[in-house]
């Protein structure tokens, strides 16, 4: 406990707040400029929310543009430290809305962004280099308790370690997935030829495992920190160029702030800030109750959640049960096709349901490859035929990493009567 509440320079947290606000503003405004908001929220007639959040629907018309503009403004307010507490709480709620409102464009860094936004609500990130200090809404402070830095270190360690462990499966270890991923990432013939070289895609595969597993330990030790930072820059910039995953590479790099001595961060980023090295530092009990009753339970939950798929029957790579919230990042290529058959229980007549009439191309691809999408869409069909006795049968086959197509959903199971479970295997998903 003495270590947790040891007083240290708060420069890492202050600089992180500035980078965080800038990046989420870029993410928000960029989502509009790149057409992401239009593709995901405006064009679709039907939105696949997280199960249980069906009540959470996009605003009509151009409402989602204003929604993202508002998030971008809050991002800038966070960066500037202006009305920080209002800005971070508001942004967190709005981003949670975006996250739970749609899963067609699911990305693990959206989840990480939500977690960090939540944590920042409880941290004194506006106590220096902020408009709140300048306008005397909060008292300027140059220090913080050590547990704040440790919290970020533990969080990013959880992300990387679980991501590394998830890669220990045959198609990653033999380079199948990395080869397919890299070849699809570029149209440049020279690069395609390089990416098809066995030595290269195996190198990328094993470097991915090694990087995820060792980057945090290497950053923790002063002797290896520079090497780790260079490796991190190379890894994330490579991902930014070839994998097009938004702000995540830059967001991940900002966590390095908490691995360096706070004094070093001050000298680089906050030149005008005076050193606290020669001051009489003591224990800082800021957030003692927060640590005991929020942060420790939070870390325990973060350690447990990625393990839940081990307690669900079947291979998560195939069933997808327990896949989300588990840091199973960019692990496989999944393709499928689906036919939805409706049977009128009065007449016995069967027909093919045209899901293409209201789904976008990306939604249709997800529908053909994700059991939870299939279950959710069947609920929508049931609602459409409310009052009419129908049975819904699914003919669906999937291929993992371009291998043999196998049956995903039991074609004899009436999906109109199917139930969804978050915590155990759903019987209508076929195990292989």
Helices and strands as residue ranges (DSSP letters): E 7-9, H 11-33, H 36-37, I 38-42, H 63-80, H 84-101, H 108-120, H 131-134, E 143-145, H 146-166, H 170-173, H 176-183, H 189-195, H 198-220, H 222-242, H 248-254, G 255-258, H 262-269, H 288-290, I 291-295, H 296-305, G 308-311, H 316-319, E 334-344, E 350-353, G 355-357, H 361-367, H 371-384, E 390-400, E 406-407, G 415-417
